[in-house]
Amino acid sequence: MTGSWAFWALLSAGFAAPTALLAMAGVAGVDSDFATFARTLVVALLAGLIVFAAGRWPAPGTVTARTYLYLGLSGLATGASWLCYFRALKLGEAARVAPIDKLSVVFVAVFATLFLGEKLSFLNWAGVFLIALGAVLVAQRA
């Protein structure tokens, strides 16, 4: 089961769910940019410890410049996303911010189709549409 992408995706969702609640509590007393910085330090330390403990640190020179470029760009996008997310949590309600943040699922489907050549079926697109609709409906003030 641990070799399944679905297992890890569900585990990711399970860990992601409390992050909004914990971040909302954490950002209450500090600047949102500082909160993002503190969270990022924890993530970097944890990831580094896991890689080191598992013995998966690559030998110098074995990682290509292209890999570093894409990982660096991904890191910049992650950082920008987190800064915006924490700012949104500082200004809004977690139950409304988190669903809008999850519109990233919709953007990934569109971008993967346009730029990576991935194919989605009609049923897949229906699901993407429902995710978008659900995010907008949950974010509405009743």
GROMACS elastic network, one bead per residue, 0.5 to 0.9 nm:
[ bonds ]
;  ai    aj funct       b0    kb
    1     4     6  0.54766   500
    1     5     6  0.88640   500
    1     6     6  0.87802   500
    1     7     6  0.65363   500
    2     5     6  0.79564   500
    2     6     6  0.89387   500
    2     7     6  0.62129   500
    2     8     6  0.71083   500
    3     6     6  0.88529   500
    3     7     6  0.76718   500
    3     8     6  0.82690   500
    4     7     6  0.53292   500
    4     8     6  0.67878   500
    4     9     6  0.87641   500
    5     8     6  0.53391   500
    5     9     6  0.60573   500
    5    10     6  0.86235   500
    6    10     6  0.60349   500
    6    11     6  0.84302   500
    7    10     6  0.53405   500
    7    11     6  0.62011   500
    7    12     6  0.85942   500
    8    12     6  0.59747   500
    8    13     6  0.85832   500
    9    13     6  0.62616   500
    9    14     6  0.86005   500
   10    13     6  0.50151   500
   10    14     6  0.61207   500
   10    15     6  0.86674   500
   11    15     6  0.62585   500
   11    16     6  0.84632   500
   12    15     6  0.52078   500
   12    16     6  0.59503   500
   12    17     6  0.86221   500
   13    17     6  0.60576   500
   14    17     6  0.55163   500
   14    18     6  0.75782   500
   15    18     6  0.62473   500
   15    19     6  0.69412   500
   16    19     6  0.52025   500
   16    20     6  0.73560   500
   17    20     6  0.63501   500
   17    21     6  0.76358   500
   17    98     6  0.88117   500
   18    21     6  0.51958   500
   18    22     6  0.60225   500
   18    23     6  0.83074   500
   19    22     6  0.50877   500
   19    23     6  0.56865   500
   19    24     6  0.82261   500
   20    23     6  0.50987   500
   20    24     6  0.59223   500
   20    25     6  0.86219   500
   20    86     6  0.89498   500
   20    89     6  0.79376   500
   20    94     6  0.60733   500
   20    95     6  0.83673   500
   20    97     6  0.85338   500
   20    98     6  0.67413   500
   21    24     6  0.51173   500
   21    25     6  0.64048   500
   21    26     6  0.86385   500
   21    94     6  0.66337   500
   21    95     6  0.87280   500
   22    25     6  0.52071   500
   22    26     6  0.60949   500
   22    27     6  0.85908   500
   23    27     6  0.58310   500
   23    28     6  0.84191   500
   23    35     6  0.80127   500
   23    36     6  0.89492   500
   23    39     6  0.86772   500
   23    86     6  0.73707   500
   23    89     6  0.76896   500
   23    94     6  0.88561   500
   24    27     6  0.53558   500
   24    28     6  0.63210   500
   24    86     6  0.79516   500
   24    89     6  0.59135   500
   24    90     6  0.71250   500
   24    93     6  0.81917   500
   24    94     6  0.65950   500
   25    28     6  0.54836   500
   25    29     6  0.81099   500
   26    29     6  0.67802   500
   26    30     6  0.75569   500
   26    35     6  0.70586   500
   27    30     6  0.54192   500
   27    31     6  0.67459   500
   27    32     6  0.58207   500
   27    34     6  0.85971   500
   27    35     6  0.58551   500
   27    36     6  0.86550   500
   27    86     6  0.72120   500
   27    87     6  0.87502   500
   27    89     6  0.75248   500
   27    90     6  0.62942   500
   28    31     6  0.81816   500
   28    32     6  0.84712   500
   28    89     6  0.88280   500
   28    90     6  0.67658   500
   30    33     6  0.84881   500
   30    34     6  0.68851   500
   30    35     6  0.66264   500
   31    34     6  0.53486   500
   31    35     6  0.63175   500
   31    36     6  0.88204   500
   31    87     6  0.85178   500
   31    90     6  0.82520   500
   32    36     6  0.62604   500
   32    37     6  0.87024   500
   32    83     6  0.72292   500
   32    84     6  0.87854   500
   32    85     6  0.88656   500
   32    86     6  0.53511   500
   32    87     6  0.53551   500
   32    88     6  0.87309   500
   32    89     6  0.81901   500
   32    90     6  0.64272   500
   33    36     6  0.50829   500
   33    37     6  0.63063   500
   33    38     6  0.87771   500
   33    82     6  0.88984   500
   33    83     6  0.60104   500
   33    84     6  0.87933   500
   33    86     6  0.72136   500
   33    87     6  0.73563   500
   34    38     6  0.62129   500
   34    39     6  0.86097   500
   35    38     6  0.51725   500
   35    39     6  0.61967   500
   35    40     6  0.85338   500
   35    83     6  0.87090   500
   35    86     6  0.73311   500
   36    39     6  0.51693   500
   36    40     6  0.60460   500
   36    41     6  0.86898   500
   36    79     6  0.82237   500
   36    82     6  0.63873   500
   36    83     6  0.59464   500
   36    85     6  0.88194   500
   36    86     6  0.65408   500
   37    40     6  0.50613   500
   37    41     6  0.63058   500
   37    42     6  0.88546   500
   37    83     6  0.85969   500
   38    41     6  0.52579   500
   38    42     6  0.65840   500
   38    43     6  0.88862   500
   39    42     6  0.52230   500
   39    43     6  0.63193   500
   39    44     6  0.86987   500
   40    43     6  0.50328   500
   40    44     6  0.60499   500
   40    45     6  0.85243   500
   40    79     6  0.83311   500
   40    82     6  0.88441   500
   41    44     6  0.51305   500
   41    45     6  0.61057   500
   41    46     6  0.85335   500
   42    45     6  0.52128   500
   42    46     6  0.60854   500
   42    47     6  0.85293   500
   43    46     6  0.51978   500
   43    47     6  0.60295   500
   43    48     6  0.84193   500
   44    47     6  0.52517   500
   44    48     6  0.59927   500
   44    49     6  0.85397   500
   45    48     6  0.51204   500
   45    49     6  0.61109   500
   45    50     6  0.86389   500
   46    49     6  0.51518   500
   46    50     6  0.62249   500
   46    51     6  0.87062   500
   47    50     6  0.51489   500
   47    51     6  0.62161   500
   47    52     6  0.85514   500
   48    51     6  0.52286   500
   48    52     6  0.60459   500
   48    53     6  0.84425   500
   48    57     6  0.88653   500
   49    52     6  0.51073   500
   49    53     6  0.58442   500
   49    54     6  0.83519   500
   50    53     6  0.51789   500
   50    54     6  0.59878   500
   50    55     6  0.84574   500
   50    56     6  0.85587   500
   51    54     6  0.52962   500
   51    55     6  0.61681   500
   51    56     6  0.52403   500
   51    57     6  0.58836   500
   52    55     6  0.51291   500
   52    56     6  0.62989   500
   52    57     6  0.59816   500
   53    56     6  0.78156   500
   54    57     6  0.81461   500
   55    58     6  0.85914   500
   58    61     6  0.83039   500
   58    62     6  0.65489   500
   58    63     6  0.72177   500
   59    62     6  0.57548   500
   59    63     6  0.79578   500
   60    63     6  0.72416   500
   61    64     6  0.72510   500
   63    66     6  0.83862   500
   63    67     6  0.65317   500
   63    68     6  0.72505   500
   64    67     6  0.51858   500
   64    68     6  0.64913   500
   64    69     6  0.86594   500
   65    68     6  0.50564   500
   65    69     6  0.60499   500
   65    70     6  0.86967   500
   66    70     6  0.62551   500
   66    71     6  0.85159   500
   67    70     6  0.53101   500
   67    71     6  0.60425   500
   67    72     6  0.83228   500
   68    71     6  0.50676   500
   68    72     6  0.57501   500
   68    73     6  0.84156   500
   69    72     6  0.50586   500
   69    73     6  0.61406   500
   69    74     6  0.84983   500
   70    73     6  0.50772   500
   70    74     6  0.59969   500
   70    75     6  0.84417   500
   71    75     6  0.60133   500
   71    76     6  0.86039   500
   72    76     6  0.62542   500
   72    77     6  0.86662   500
   73    76     6  0.50279   500
   73    77     6  0.62407   500
   73    78     6  0.85430   500
   74    77     6  0.50639   500
   74    78     6  0.60666   500
   74    79     6  0.85273   500
   75    79     6  0.60092   500
   75    80     6  0.85061   500
   76    79     6  0.50642   500
   76    80     6  0.61361   500
   76    81     6  0.84804   500
   77    80     6  0.51295   500
   77    81     6  0.60269   500
   77    82     6  0.85595   500
   78    82     6  0.60739   500
   78    83     6  0.85504   500
   79    82     6  0.51279   500
   79    83     6  0.61118   500
   79    84     6  0.85741   500
   80    83     6  0.51572   500
   80    84     6  0.61926   500
   80    85     6  0.84910   500
   81    84     6  0.52226   500
   81    85     6  0.59855   500
   81    86     6  0.86312   500
   81   101     6  0.88574   500
   82    86     6  0.60575   500
   82    87     6  0.84153   500
   83    86     6  0.53771   500
   83    87     6  0.61931   500
   83    88     6  0.86334   500
   84    87     6  0.50602   500
   84    88     6  0.60916   500
   84    89     6  0.86117   500
   85    88     6  0.50629   500
   85    89     6  0.62026   500
   85    90     6  0.86345   500
   85    97     6  0.77589   500
   85    98     6  0.83191   500
   85   101     6  0.72660   500
   86    90     6  0.61238   500
   86    91     6  0.86616   500
   87    90     6  0.50276   500
   87    91     6  0.63681   500
   87    92     6  0.85416   500
   88    91     6  0.51228   500
   88    92     6  0.56993   500
   88    93     6  0.81892   500
   88    94     6  0.85289   500
   88    97     6  0.64543   500
   89    92     6  0.51298   500
   89    93     6  0.62287   500
   89    94     6  0.59812   500
   89    97     6  0.64524   500
   89    98     6  0.85108   500
   90    93     6  0.80939   500
   92    95     6  0.87172   500
   92    96     6  0.72117   500
   92    97     6  0.64872   500
   93    96     6  0.54010   500
   93    97     6  0.59996   500
   93    98     6  0.85312   500
   94    97     6  0.50022   500
   94    98     6  0.58033   500
   94    99     6  0.86452   500
   95    98     6  0.59265   500
   95    99     6  0.71018   500
   95   138     6  0.76947   500
   95   139     6  0.73519   500
   96    99     6  0.59400   500
   96   100     6  0.68801   500
   96   135     6  0.84024   500
   96   136     6  0.89101   500
   96   138     6  0.63173   500
   96   140     6  0.73584   500
   96   141     6  0.83948   500
   97   100     6  0.54719   500
   97   101     6  0.62529   500
   97   102     6  0.88352   500
   97   139     6  0.69204   500
   98   102     6  0.62855   500
   98   135     6  0.85001   500
   98   139     6  0.84332   500
   99   103     6  0.68334   500
   99   132     6  0.89788   500
   99   134     6  0.79056   500
   99   136     6  0.74569   500
   99   137     6  0.89724   500
   99   138     6  0.66707   500
   99   139     6  0.65023   500
  100   103     6  0.53379   500
  100   104     6  0.80962   500
  100   132     6  0.85411   500
  100   135     6  0.55313   500
  100   136     6  0.68082   500
  100   138     6  0.84444   500
  100   139     6  0.67129   500
  101   104     6  0.62019   500
  101   105     6  0.87744   500
  101   135     6  0.84503   500
  102   105     6  0.57949   500
  102   106     6  0.78646   500
  102   131     6  0.83976   500
  102   132     6  0.85658   500
  102   135     6  0.71885   500
  103   106     6  0.51880   500
  103   107     6  0.64927   500
  103   108     6  0.86856   500
  103   131     6  0.73859   500
  103   132     6  0.61387   500
  103   135     6  0.67372   500
  103   136     6  0.87957   500
  104   108     6  0.59804   500
  104   109     6  0.85654   500
  105   108     6  0.51526   500
  105   109     6  0.63617   500
  105   110     6  0.88244   500
  105   128     6  0.76083   500
  105   131     6  0.78362   500
  105   132     6  0.84590   500
  106   109     6  0.52225   500
  106   110     6  0.63955   500
  106   111     6  0.86615   500
  106   128     6  0.56965   500
  106   129     6  0.76649   500
  106   131     6  0.71262   500
  106   132     6  0.64748   500
  107   110     6  0.51763   500
  107   111     6  0.59721   500
  107   112     6  0.83090   500
  108   111     6  0.51016   500
  108   112     6  0.56942   500
  108   113     6  0.82850   500
  109   112     6  0.52579   500
  109   113     6  0.61836   500
  109   114     6  0.86594   500
  109   118     6  0.84928   500
  109   120     6  0.80838   500
  109   125     6  0.84019   500
  109   128     6  0.73583   500
  110   113     6  0.52495   500
  110   114     6  0.61992   500
  110   115     6  0.85376   500
  111   115     6  0.56338   500
  111   116     6  0.73243   500
  111   117     6  0.89461   500
  112   115     6  0.54362   500
  112   117     6  0.64192   500
  112   118     6  0.56611   500
  112   119     6  0.83067   500
  113   116     6  0.58223   500
  113   119     6  0.60132   500
  113   120     6  0.74803   500
  114   117     6  0.59927   500
  114   118     6  0.76905   500
  115   118     6  0.80704   500
  120   123     6  0.78735   500
  120   124     6  0.54935   500
  120   125     6  0.64218   500
  121   125     6  0.62911   500
  121   126     6  0.85676   500
  122   125     6  0.51117   500
  122   126     6  0.61401   500
  122   127     6  0.86784   500
  123   127     6  0.63400   500
  123   128     6  0.87449   500
  124   127     6  0.51039   500
  124   128     6  0.63257   500
  124   129     6  0.87096   500
  125   129     6  0.61120   500
  125   130     6  0.85296   500
  126   129     6  0.50727   500
  126   130     6  0.62000   500
  126   131     6  0.86685   500
  127   131     6  0.61551   500
  127   132     6  0.86325   500
  128   131     6  0.51124   500
  128   132     6  0.63309   500
  128   133     6  0.86519   500
  129   132     6  0.51305   500
  129   133     6  0.61241   500
  129   134     6  0.84770   500
  130   134     6  0.58175   500
  130   135     6  0.84023   500
  131   134     6  0.50503   500
  131   135     6  0.60862   500
  131   136     6  0.86205   500
  132   135     6  0.52302   500
  132   136     6  0.63147   500
  132   137     6  0.86477   500
  133   136     6  0.52410   500
  133   137     6  0.61201   500
  133   138     6  0.86142   500
  134   137     6  0.50728   500
  134   138     6  0.60275   500
  134   139     6  0.84639   500
  135   138     6  0.52884   500
  135   139     6  0.61423   500
  135   140     6  0.87747   500
  136   139     6  0.51979   500
  136   140     6  0.63969   500
  137   140     6  0.53261   500
  137   141     6  0.86623   500
  138   141     6  0.80760   500
